[in-house]
Amino acid sequence: MNTVFPAPTFIQTNGIRMAVHEQGSGFPVVLCHGFPELAFSWRHQLPALASAGFRAIAPDQRGYGSTDKPTAVNRYDIRHLTDDLVGLLDALKLDRAIFCGHDWGGHVVWEMPILHPDRVAGVIGINTPHRYFRRMGADPVGWVREHFSADNYRLAFLREGIEDGLTAELLPGFFKGLFRARPLSMAEYQAAPPKVRNLEFEFIMDTAFNPEPAGSSFMTEQELQVYVDAFSAGGLTGPINWYRNLARNSEILAGTSDLITVPCLMISAEDDIFLPPELTDGMEQYVPDLEKHVVRQCGHWTQAEKPDQVNRLILEWLTRRFCSP
């Protein structure tokens, strides 16, 4: 598969300088990465979308890669993250786009048609369902503690300076162990000890630094180096600041509608222990124009683990619902 990744251009949006990678022309599809990823995480999707007659646009989001990294924690809340994408459209002189997001990027794109309905033609969620954070209510920290444990990785990320332990010399091993395809099947996860089922920070770190990591690699050494270089230069504080806005996001979204009326596609992964397919149950109540699929024998990094299947599902949906070439 062609994984040549286009060089970035830089735009000004919402008070920051953002790196944007583009390929193709036609109806725009904005691809929003998750944690700890980069625009480069869409390296398999950009050429596929471009070849099919769409304009693929992948930014390094706020705090990541070559994009600016504000220091204030509250500048990473959902309002800033969605406003960044509106500014991206403005800079590229686009009225509307389809927004596709994975992991944290999925949280952002599901809020786009609610906070900025006039700029969204459709939404594609990969792994992340609509309302994942909304269902945590007014006290998301308490919700995570109740449904997982006080040592869940999301709560660990709330501790100031926790990212300092991942020094630059540790990042090659960290990413090599983290970016693995299907390290656990869902059945193995459900039968695992509480530390695993609760997705505790210690489990995440033990898994990443295991000298014999589970699962298969889906990256070349050169691809892994892209992540090592980016996070060695930029650090992890900006990305982890997204988590540090859980409570603030709840306040911002309180009272907003849950209803999304644009066409939507939901792609889940059978063995994603972080965002299992069952989380999409009942989405139709809030997203009436919804199509759902599950990628079998696939873990969390779906668009990189099973790029051909993901590309096929995206392109079949796009060409049916939007501007086919």
C-alpha positions, 0 to 999 in steps of 0.5 A: 500500500502506498504510504507516501505522506504529503508534506504539511502546509501551515494555516492560522486558525483560532489563535494557533498555527496548525500543520495540515496535510492534504491529498486529492481534490473534490468533496472535503473529508477532514480526518481527526486523529486520536491520542497519542497519534498524529495526522500521519495516522491517516497515512493509509486513508489520504491516498485512498480518498484522493484516488476515489475523488475526494479531498483528504485533509488531515491536521496535526491537532492542537498540541500535536506534531507541528501544530502549536501547543498552548500552555494553558490547560483550558485551551484544550477544551472541546470548544477550542478543539471544534473551533480549530476545525471551523478555522481550518475550513475558513482558512481553506475557504470551505463551507462544509466538510465531512468529519472523520475521527478516531479515538479523541478525534472521534469525540471532537467530530461527533460534537462538530454537528452540534456545536457547528451544524452549518459546517458539517455535511456528515460524520464518520466515527472510528471506534469512538461512539457519539455521546461517549463523554456525554453519558458520563454526566456532570461528574465524569471523573466520578463516573470513570472512578465508579465504572473503572477504578481510581487508577484508570489511565484517564484519571492518572492523566489528570495528575500534573506532570505524569507525562514527564516520566515518558522521557525522550529516550523511552519513547521508541520503546513506548511507541513500539509496544503501544502501537500493536494490532489486537494485543488482547481479544475481547474475550481475553480482556473480559477474563483478565484481572481487574488491573486490566479490565479497569484499564489502569495506568500501570497496565497500559505502561506495562503493556507498552514496555513489555520486552515481548509485546503482545499483538503484531506490529503494523508499523515499519521502523520508519513509520514508528520514527515519525511518532518518536521524532514528533513527541520527542520534539513536542512532548506529551503535555499538550495531548494529555491536556485534552484529558484534563478538560473532562470536567470542563467539557461536561460544563460546556456541553451541558444543555446542548442537544444530543441529536445529530441529523446529518448522515453518519457512519460508525466503524467499530473494532471487535477487539478494541478494549478501550472503545468496544462495539457495544458502546454504539448500542442505542446510537440510533436514538440520537443519530437517526441517519446512521450506518454501523459496521464492525471490523473483525479481529481488530484492536484499537488502532483500526485505520492502521491495523485494517486499513483496506477494510476501513478504506472500503467501508468509508469509500462505499459510504461516501460514494453512496451518500455524497459526491461520487467521482 
